[in-house]
Amino acid sequence: MQTLNDVSVLIHPGLNGAGANHWQTQWEQAFPDFVRVQQADWDRPVYDVLAAT
């Protein structure tokens, strides 16, 4: 069985991103090795940025 150390975890917020109390943000804070997809404007995400992550 794999552990979290054996995999890469990508956090991909949806429209409007994930606020401070959102479960994705909580996971990102709890697990520093998780990587969050970043966007300049989550109301208008840019596909190329998402695809490059």
ZIHU-V891623 format. One record per pair of residues at least 4 apart in sequence whose ideal C-beta (glycine too) atoms are under 7 Angstrom apart, sorted by sequence separation. I is the first residue (numbers start at 0). GAP is how many residues later the second one is. D is the distance in whole Angstrom. If there is no record, write none. Layout:
i={I | I}
gap={GAP | GAP}
d={D | D}
//
This chain:
i={1 | 12 | 17 | 22 | 23 | 24 | 25 | 26 | 46 | 47 | 1 | 3 | 12 | 19 | 44 | 17 | 18 | 27 | 38 | 17 | 26 | 38 | 27 | 38 | 12 | 10 | 36 | 10 | 36 | 10 | 8 | 10 | 10 | 12 | 8 | 9 | 10 | 11 | 16 | 10 | 15 | 3 | 7 | 9 | 14 | 15 | 14 | 12 | 9}
gap={4 | 4 | 4 | 4 | 4 | 4 | 4 | 4 | 4 | 4 | 5 | 5 | 5 | 5 | 5 | 6 | 6 | 6 | 6 | 7 | 7 | 7 | 8 | 10 | 11 | 13 | 13 | 16 | 16 | 17 | 22 | 23 | 24 | 24 | 25 | 25 | 25 | 25 | 25 | 26 | 26 | 27 | 27 | 27 | 27 | 27 | 28 | 29 | 43}
d={4 | 5 | 4 | 6 | 6 | 6 | 6 | 6 | 6 | 6 | 6 | 7 | 4 | 6 | 6 | 4 | 7 | 5 | 5 | 5 | 6 | 7 | 5 | 6 | 6 | 5 | 6 | 6 | 5 | 6 | 7 | 5 | 7 | 7 | 4 | 5 | 4 | 5 | 4 | 7 | 5 | 7 | 7 | 7 | 6 | 6 | 7 | 6 | 7}
//
